């Protein structure tokens, strides 16, 4: 199966492999890739005469290898981070605890801030909803006027170009 995200993310590396596999592809051909795998497969078919299944198999293998490489890199980075944390803890035992406490405090503050903003957003939405329900015609008139002003502004900007 072709992993489109990996294909797009590693396109510079993959386009060289495509040109190695299918020499009939030009630089222009591989530069035109816009993320649409179907178009890429169709282009390779037209240029090379290769079957769709073989092309999809090659692209699937190529993206699977790319995804595997990304996973390995992430795992290696995680291992290095763990080693660094252990070394820091062994060298400065209190530093590890201070870092953990700082992280917990920051995490708690972020959660509290998110909850506060969420509550304010809900209150604002309820106030707006109540205003519209209690004054539906006035609300409609205000929205119509805002739409007319927006339309006139956009029209004036487009005419000035």
N, CA, C and O of each residue as an XYZ file, in Angstrom:
644
protein
N       0.845     -1.186      0.000
C       0.000      0.000      0.000
C       0.886      1.244      0.000
O       1.882      1.314      0.720
N       0.514      2.203     -0.803
C       1.309      3.422     -0.944
C       0.958      4.380      0.189
O      -0.210      4.715      0.380
N       1.959      4.818      0.935
C       1.763      5.789      1.998
C       2.019      7.170      1.403
O       3.168      7.572      1.216
N       0.937      7.893      1.109
C       1.043      9.178      0.418
C       1.795     10.213      1.248
O       2.544     11.019      0.696
N       1.604     10.201      2.574
C       2.293     11.181      3.419
C       3.799     10.968      3.389
O       4.564     11.929      3.315
N       4.223      9.722      3.447
C       5.654      9.431      3.399
C       6.196      9.800      2.023
O       7.297     10.339      1.906
N       5.416      9.506      0.979
C       5.837      9.823     -0.383
C       6.055     11.326     -0.532
O       7.070     11.759     -1.078
N       5.106     12.115     -0.047
C       5.247     13.572     -0.142
C       6.375     14.082      0.749
O       7.140     14.959      0.346
N       6.477     13.540      1.946
C       7.477     14.018      2.893
C       8.903     13.756      2.452
O       9.805     14.530      2.772
N       9.116     12.674      1.722
C      10.468     12.304      1.293
C      10.599     12.378     -0.221
O      11.370     11.625     -0.817
N       9.860     13.270     -0.837
C       9.797     13.320     -2.289
C      11.164     13.531     -2.937
O      11.453     12.916     -3.963
N      12.000     14.374     -2.369
C      13.318     14.619     -2.979
C      14.134     13.330     -3.075
O      14.807     13.090     -4.078
N      14.074     12.515     -2.047
C      14.790     11.238     -2.065
C      14.127     10.263     -3.040
O      14.812      9.573     -3.795
N      12.800     10.208     -3.021
C      12.074      9.244     -3.836
C      12.144      9.541     -5.325
O      12.152      8.616     -6.138
N      12.195     10.826     -5.700
C      12.208     11.114     -7.140
C      13.500     10.609     -7.784
O      13.485     10.235     -8.957
N      14.602     10.587     -7.060
C      15.836     10.009     -7.583
C      15.689      8.509     -7.802
O      16.176      7.967     -8.794
N      15.010      7.841     -6.863
C      14.789      6.406     -7.006
C      13.878      6.114     -8.205
O      14.077      5.133     -8.922
N      12.883      6.972     -8.410
C      11.999      6.797     -9.570
C      12.781      6.925    -10.874
O      12.600      6.132    -11.798
N      13.642      7.917    -10.937
C      14.433      8.130    -12.161
C      15.414      6.987    -12.369
O      15.694      6.610    -13.507
N      15.947      6.423    -11.264
C      16.838      5.269    -11.391
C      16.076      4.059    -11.934
O      16.580      3.339    -12.795
N      14.880      3.843    -11.436
C      14.074      2.690    -11.847
C      13.564      2.862    -13.276
O      13.623      1.937    -14.086
N      13.057      4.074    -13.575
C      12.484      4.336    -14.892
C      13.214      5.527    -15.513
O      12.836      6.677    -15.290
N      14.231      5.254    -16.270
C      15.057      6.299    -16.884
C      14.300      7.158    -17.877
O      14.769      8.237    -18.237
N      13.131      6.700    -18.332
C      12.341      7.478    -19.285
C      11.728      8.732    -18.646
O      11.324      9.655    -19.354
N      11.660      8.765    -17.321
C      11.086      9.928    -16.638
C      12.073     11.083    -16.677
O      13.258     10.901    -16.400
N      11.588     12.270    -17.019
C      12.441     13.448    -17.065
C      12.368     14.181    -15.733
O      11.530     13.878    -14.884
N      13.267     15.155    -15.567
C      13.211     15.992    -14.367
C      11.865     16.702    -14.279
O      11.286     16.815    -13.198
N      11.366     17.181    -15.424
C      10.062     17.849    -15.441
C       8.957     16.909    -14.965
O       8.059     17.316    -14.228
N       9.030     15.662    -15.388
C       8.003     14.694    -14.984
C       7.947     14.558    -13.470
O       6.867     14.619    -12.883
N       9.082     14.375    -12.842
C       9.078     14.165    -11.392
C       8.873     15.469    -10.624
O       8.418     15.440     -9.480
N       9.198     16.606    -11.225
C       8.978     17.891    -10.548
C       7.492     18.233    -10.475
O       7.074     18.973     -9.584
N       6.692     17.708    -11.395
C       5.267     18.042    -11.459
C       4.428     17.337    -10.407
O       3.238     17.630    -10.286
N       4.995     16.436     -9.656
C       4.224     15.697     -8.646
C       3.645     16.665     -7.631
O       4.376     17.428     -7.000
N       2.323     16.631     -7.478
C       1.653     17.547     -6.547
C       0.979     16.815     -5.397
O       0.117     17.374     -4.718
N       1.371     15.566     -5.180
C       0.783     14.807     -4.082
C      -0.288     13.832     -4.531
O      -0.753     13.021     -3.729
N      -0.693     13.891     -5.801
C      -1.722     12.996     -6.302
C      -1.061     11.710     -6.808
O      -0.447     11.695     -7.875
N      -1.192     10.655     -6.043
C      -0.540      9.387     -6.363
C      -1.120      8.791     -7.645
O      -0.392      8.207     -8.447
N      -2.417      8.937     -7.834
C      -3.047      8.402     -9.052
C      -2.435      9.021    -10.304
O      -2.151      8.319    -11.275
N      -2.234     10.331    -10.279
C      -1.626     10.997    -11.434
C      -0.190     10.535    -11.634
O       0.259     10.363    -12.767
N       0.524     10.336    -10.543
C       1.906      9.864    -10.639
C       1.951      8.476    -11.275
O       2.764      8.225    -12.164
N       1.087      7.585    -10.826
C       1.046      6.228    -11.385
C       0.693      6.301    -12.866
O       1.301      5.609    -13.682
N      -0.295      7.140    -13.221
C      -0.677      7.292    -14.624
C       0.461      7.826    -15.477
O       0.668      7.362    -16.598
N       1.198      8.794    -14.957
C       2.332      9.363    -15.682
C       3.397      8.298    -15.938
O       3.919      8.189    -17.048
N       3.715      7.513    -14.908
C       4.730      6.467    -15.065
C       4.253      5.424    -16.073
O       5.041      4.936    -16.884
N       2.973      5.085    -16.026
C       2.429      4.130    -16.992
C       2.589      4.645    -18.420
O       3.040      3.916    -19.303
N       2.220      5.899    -18.639
C       2.305      6.477    -19.995
C       3.743      6.536    -20.488
O       4.022      6.225    -21.645
N       4.646      6.933    -19.614
C       6.040      7.119    -20.025
C       6.794      5.815    -20.204
O       7.668      5.706    -21.065
N       6.449      4.812    -19.377
C       7.266      3.599    -19.370
C       6.569      2.375    -19.936
O       7.233      1.425    -20.351
N       5.240      2.378    -19.962
C       4.509      1.202    -20.406
C       4.425      0.125    -19.331
O       3.899     -0.961    -19.577
N       4.931      0.415    -18.163
C       4.914     -0.538    -17.039
C       3.474     -0.700    -16.544
O       2.670      0.227    -16.642
N       3.159     -1.876    -16.016
C       1.826     -2.151    -15.496
C       1.557     -1.413    -14.199
O       2.467     -1.151    -13.411
N       0.297     -1.086    -13.993
C      -0.127     -0.348    -12.802
C       0.266     -1.083    -11.510
O       0.752     -0.465    -10.562
N       0.055     -2.391    -11.481
C       0.356     -3.159    -10.269
C       1.837     -3.104     -9.920
O       2.195     -2.993     -8.747
N       2.706     -3.182    -10.937
C       4.146     -3.132    -10.678
C       4.550     -1.755    -10.148
O       5.380     -1.640     -9.246
N       3.949     -0.717    -10.724
C       4.258      0.650    -10.276
C       3.804      0.833     -8.833
O       4.559      1.327     -7.996
N       2.564      0.432     -8.546
C       2.039      0.586     -7.195
C       2.846     -0.243     -6.192
O       3.067      0.189     -5.061
N       3.281     -1.426     -6.607
C       4.111     -2.270     -5.736
C       5.431     -1.567     -5.413
O       5.862     -1.537     -4.260
N       6.073     -0.996     -6.452
C       7.340     -0.296     -6.250
C       7.147      0.901     -5.319
O       7.929      1.095     -4.389
N       6.105      1.708     -5.565
C       5.847      2.882     -4.721
C       5.507      2.455     -3.294
O       5.940      3.092     -2.334
N       4.730      1.375     -3.155
C       4.389      0.872     -1.821
C       5.614      0.423     -1.057
O       5.774      0.734      0.124
N       6.495     -0.324     -1.750
C       7.731     -0.777     -1.104
C       8.604      0.410     -0.704
O       9.191      0.437      0.377
N       8.673      1.393     -1.608
C       9.517      2.564     -1.366
C       9.002      3.362     -0.163
O       9.792      3.790      0.679
N       7.676      3.564     -0.079
C       7.131      4.343      1.044
C       7.160      3.546      2.338
O       7.315      4.123      3.415
N       7.013      2.229      2.249
C       7.105      1.400      3.460
C       8.509      1.500      4.049
O       8.674      1.590      5.266
N       9.512      1.482      3.182
C      10.890      1.621      3.651
C      11.096      3.000      4.264
O      11.782      3.135      5.277
N      10.503      4.029      3.652
C      10.636      5.392      4.187
C       9.966      5.521      5.543
O      10.517      6.143      6.452
N       8.771      4.934      5.689
C       8.061      4.990      6.967
C       8.830      4.227      8.036
O       8.908      4.660      9.185
N       9.400      3.083      7.648
C      10.190      2.297      8.584
C      11.406      3.093      9.056
O      11.755      3.069     10.236
N      12.043      3.798      8.122
C      13.199      4.625      8.479
C      12.818      5.734      9.439
O      13.570      6.038     10.365
N      11.648      6.348      9.227
C      11.188      7.408     10.132
C      10.913      6.842     11.522
O      11.252      7.464     12.529
N      10.300      5.666     11.572
C      10.024      5.042     12.866
C      11.323      4.700     13.597
O      11.424      4.883     14.810
N      12.306      4.209     12.862
C      13.593      3.898     13.478
C      14.259      5.168     14.011
O      14.828      5.167     15.103
N      14.185      6.238     13.240
C      14.780      7.501     13.684
C      14.092      8.007     14.948
O      14.752      8.483     15.871
N      12.762      7.905     14.988
C      12.020      8.344     16.165
C      12.392      7.505     17.385
O      12.560      8.034     18.484
N      12.517      6.197     17.185
C      12.886      5.316     18.286
C      14.301      5.619     18.780
O      14.549      5.629     19.985
N      15.216      5.863     17.862
C      16.590      6.199     18.239
C      16.626      7.511     19.026
O      17.325      7.618     20.034
N      15.871      8.506     18.561
C      15.816      9.787     19.270
C      15.267      9.594     20.682
O      15.756     10.198     21.636
N      14.248      8.746     20.803
C      13.661      8.477     22.121
C      14.693      7.813     23.037
O      14.784      8.154     24.216
N      15.465      6.874     22.503
C      16.490      6.204     23.297
C      17.551      7.193     23.772
O      17.961      7.153     24.932
N      17.998      8.086     22.876
C      18.987      9.090     23.260
C      18.432     10.029     24.330
O      19.139     10.395     25.269
N      17.176     10.412     24.184
C      16.559     11.298     25.185
C      16.498     10.612     26.539
O      16.770     11.234     27.566
N      16.141      9.325     26.545
C      16.095      8.585     27.812
C      17.480      8.473     28.441
O      17.631      8.623     29.654
N      18.488      8.209     27.614
C      19.862      8.128     28.132
C      20.296      9.471     28.716
O      20.909      9.528     29.782
N      19.974     10.540     28.009
C      20.348     11.875     28.490
C      19.646     12.182     29.808
O      20.249     12.749     30.720
N      18.373     11.807     29.908
C      17.630     12.050     31.152
C      18.234     11.256     32.305
O      18.354     11.771     33.417
N      18.617      9.997     32.044
C      19.239      9.181     33.091
C      20.577      9.774     33.516
O      20.887      9.846     34.706
N      21.368     10.197     32.527
C      22.674     10.781     32.841
C      22.495     12.054     33.659
O      23.237     12.290     34.613
N      21.533     12.859     33.298
C      21.269     14.095     34.035
C      20.840     13.778     35.454
O      21.278     14.426     36.405
N      19.971     12.764     35.594
C      19.504     12.382     36.918
C      20.637     11.842     37.788
O      20.707     12.120     38.985
N      21.521     11.065     37.162
C      22.651     10.511     37.929
C      23.625     11.609     38.341
O      24.165     11.585     39.447
N      23.844     12.568     37.448
C      24.784     13.648     37.741
C      24.179     14.657     38.701
O      24.831     15.093     39.650
N      22.950     15.018     38.454
C      22.248     16.009     39.274
C      20.903     15.424     39.687
O      19.891     15.705     39.044
N      20.868     14.614     40.751
C      19.620     13.932     41.127
C      18.447     14.885     41.333
O      17.322     14.583     40.936
N      18.702     16.011     41.939
C      17.605     16.945     42.191
C      17.133     17.625     40.906
O      15.996     18.093     40.846
N      17.977     17.690     39.883
C      17.582     18.349     38.629
C      16.458     17.583     37.948
O      15.523     18.188     37.424
N      16.541     16.267     37.950
C      15.492     15.460     37.328
C      14.156     15.691     37.991
O      13.132     15.828     37.323
N      14.171     15.735     39.313
C      12.924     15.965     40.051
C      12.393     17.373     39.793
O      11.187     17.565     39.639
N      13.285     18.351     39.747
C      12.862     19.722     39.467
C      12.263     19.839     38.066
O      11.269     20.536     37.860
N      12.876     19.153     37.114
C      12.343     19.180     35.746
C      10.959     18.546     35.719
O      10.047     19.076     35.085
N      10.798     17.422     36.399
C       9.490     16.765     36.448
C       8.443     17.674     37.082
O       7.326     17.789     36.578
N       8.806     18.322     38.193
C       7.864     19.219     38.865
C       7.506     20.409     37.969
O       6.346     20.811     37.886
N       8.517     20.961     37.303
C       8.264     22.070     36.394
C       7.337     21.664     35.263
O       6.444     22.418     34.877
N       7.556     20.474     34.738
C       6.695     19.974     33.669
C       5.262     19.809     34.160
O       4.313     20.204     33.483
N       5.117     19.215     35.355
C       3.779     19.006     35.905
C       3.072     20.332     36.152
O       1.877     20.450     35.881
N       3.792     21.337     36.663
C       3.191     22.643     36.900
C       2.776     23.302     35.584
O       1.679     23.849     35.472
N       3.658     23.244     34.599
C       3.337     23.841     33.305
C       2.146     23.136     32.674
O       1.267     23.784     32.106
N       2.115     21.814     32.773
C       1.013     21.043     32.216
C      -0.302     21.410     32.898
O      -1.334     21.548     32.242
N      -0.255     21.566     34.208
C      -1.457     21.933     34.958
C      -1.932     23.331     34.569
O      -3.132     23.553     34.408
N      -1.001     24.278     34.416
C      -1.372     25.639     34.010
C      -2.001     25.654     32.623
O      -2.984     26.358     32.388
N      -1.436     24.882     31.713
C      -2.001     24.818     30.363
C      -3.419     24.263     30.422
O      -4.320     24.790     29.769
N      -3.622     23.208     31.198
C      -4.956     22.615     31.319
C      -5.944     23.610     31.920
O      -7.070     23.731     31.438
N      -5.529     24.329     32.978
C      -6.402     25.317     33.603
C      -6.749     26.441     32.635
O      -7.899     26.877     32.569
N      -5.752     26.910     31.882
C      -5.977     27.978     30.915
C      -6.931     27.510     29.833
O      -7.831     28.250     29.436
N      -6.743     26.286     29.351
C      -7.624     25.740     28.321
C      -9.053     25.656     28.832
O      -9.991     26.024     28.125
N      -9.224     25.171     30.063
C     -10.561     25.049     30.634
C     -11.211     26.412     30.795
O     -12.408     26.565     30.551
N     -10.416     27.419     31.213
C     -10.949     28.774     31.385
C     -11.399     29.357     30.038
O     -12.492     29.916     29.939
N     -10.568     29.228     29.014
C     -10.941     29.746     27.695
C     -12.133     28.995     27.123
O     -13.001     29.590     26.484
N     -12.172     27.700     27.352
C     -13.290     26.900     26.869
C     -14.584     27.364     27.536
O     -15.620     27.487     26.882
N     -14.517     27.618     28.829
C     -15.696     28.087     29.560
C     -16.139     29.453     29.031
O     -17.333     29.686     28.841
N     -15.185     30.354     28.792
C     -15.513     31.682     28.261
C     -16.140     31.584     26.870
O     -17.083     32.308     26.552
N     -15.608     30.686     26.051
C     -16.155     30.512     24.702
C     -17.597     30.010     24.777
O     -18.463     30.477     24.036
N     -17.846     29.064     25.670
C     -19.196     28.537     25.824
C     -20.153     29.626     26.306
O     -21.282     29.726     25.827
N     -19.697     30.436     27.252
C     -20.537     31.521     27.758
C     -20.836     32.534     26.651
O     -21.972     32.987     26.510
N     -19.825     32.883     25.878
C     -20.028     33.819     24.771
C     -20.997     33.267     23.738
O     -21.854     33.991     23.232
N     -20.860     31.985     23.428
C     -21.774     31.354     22.480
C     -23.195     31.383     23.024
O     -24.130     31.690     22.285
N     -23.373     31.067     24.313
C     -24.706     31.068     24.909
C     -25.310     32.462     24.916
O     -26.509     32.618     24.687
N     -24.484     33.492     25.179
C     -24.982     34.866     25.156
C     -25.419     35.261     23.748
O     -26.465     35.883     23.564
N     -24.611     34.895     22.765
C     -24.971     35.214     21.379
C     -26.243     34.489     20.974
O     -27.119     35.065     20.329
N     -26.338     33.220     21.357
C     -27.534     32.443     21.027
C     -28.769     33.049     21.689
O     -29.831     33.127     21.071
N     -28.633     33.473     22.933
C     -29.747     34.085     23.650
C     -30.154     35.408     22.987
O     -31.343     35.704     22.861
N     -29.161     36.197     22.566
C     -29.465     37.467     21.910
C     -30.213     37.240     20.604
O     -31.152     37.974     20.293
N     -29.818     36.253     19.851
C     -30.487     35.963     18.576
C     -31.907     35.471     18.836
O     -32.837     35.856     18.127
N     -32.077     34.622     19.848
C     -33.421     34.108     20.145
C     -34.353     35.193     20.656
O     -35.543     35.191     20.341
N     -33.825     36.111     21.436
C     -34.695     37.150     21.989
C     -34.948     38.285     21.000
O     -35.947     38.995     21.122
N     -34.062     38.467     20.025
C     -34.221     39.528     19.024
C     -33.899     38.974     17.632
O     -32.898     39.361     17.029
N     -34.740     38.073     17.123
C     -34.389     37.419     15.856
C     -34.360     38.377     14.664
O     -33.468     38.280     13.822
N     -35.320     39.297     14.582
C     -35.367     40.192     13.423
C     -34.220     41.201     13.440
O     -33.643     41.518     12.400
N     -33.899     41.699     14.633
C     -32.781     42.620     14.745
C     -31.465     41.923     14.394
O     -30.606     42.499     13.727
N     -31.318     40.680     14.849
C     -30.113     39.905     14.550
C     -29.989     39.672     13.052
O     -28.903     39.783     12.483
N     -31.109     39.348     12.422
C     -31.112     39.131     10.981
C     -30.728     40.409     10.246
O     -29.973     40.367      9.275
N     -31.245     41.544     10.707
C     -30.936     42.824     10.069
C     -29.445     43.152     10.228
O     -28.811     43.631      9.288
N     -28.901     42.902     11.388
C     -27.481     43.168     11.620
C     -26.620     42.288     10.718
O     -25.663     42.775     10.117
N     -26.946     41.002     10.617
C     -26.174     40.091      9.772
C     -26.305     40.479      8.295
O     -25.334     40.392      7.542
N     -27.501     40.906      7.880
C     -27.680     41.338      6.502
C     -26.817     42.567      6.219
O     -26.154     42.646      5.185
N     -26.833     43.526      7.151
C     -26.034     44.741      6.975
C     -24.542     44.405      6.930
O     -23.799     44.969      6.126
N     -24.110     43.491      7.791
C     -22.701     43.087      7.791
C     -22.341     42.428      6.461
O     -21.249     42.653      5.937
N     -23.232     41.630      5.918
C     -22.995     40.993      4.633
C     -22.898     42.001      3.503
O     -22.050     41.874      2.620
N     -23.780     43.015      3.530
C     -23.752     44.048      2.490
C     -22.451     44.843      2.571
O     -21.818     45.106      1.549
N     -22.056     45.221      3.772
C     -20.817     45.986      3.942
C     -19.619     45.158      3.478
O     -18.735     45.676      2.797
N     -19.587     43.881      3.843
C     -18.492     43.001      3.416
C     -18.460     42.888      1.898
O     -17.397     42.992      1.286
N     -19.625     42.676      1.290
C     -19.698     42.563     -0.166
C     -19.241     43.832     -0.862
O     -18.510     43.765     -1.850
N     -19.661     44.990     -0.359
C     -19.242     46.270     -0.956
C     -17.735     46.476     -0.813
O     -17.076     46.956     -1.735
N     -17.200     46.112      0.340
C     -15.758     46.250      0.566
C     -14.972     45.371     -0.391
O     -14.001     45.825     -0.998
N     -15.380     44.127     -0.530
C     -14.686     43.217     -1.442
C     -14.816     43.702     -2.882
O     -13.854     43.662     -3.649
N     -16.012     44.159     -3.241
C     -16.206     44.685     -4.594
C     -15.319     45.878     -4.882
O     -14.742     45.979     -5.965
N     -15.203     46.792     -3.912
C     -14.351     47.974     -4.094
C     -12.880     47.562     -4.225
O     -12.143     48.125     -5.034
N     -12.463     46.583     -3.429
C     -11.075     46.111     -3.532
C     -10.801     45.459     -4.879
O      -9.736     45.667     -5.461
N     -11.735     44.685     -5.373
C     -11.546     44.031     -6.660
C     -11.531     45.041     -7.816
O     -10.769     44.893     -8.771
N     -12.378     46.062     -7.715
C     -12.402     47.103     -8.765
C     -11.121     47.924     -8.784
O     -10.692     48.386     -9.841
N     -10.512     48.104     -7.624
C      -9.305     48.945     -7.566
C      -8.096     48.256     -8.195
O      -7.088     48.909     -8.462
N      -8.178     46.990     -8.426
C      -7.070     46.249     -9.035
C      -7.204     46.370    -10.490
O      -6.384     45.828    -11.232
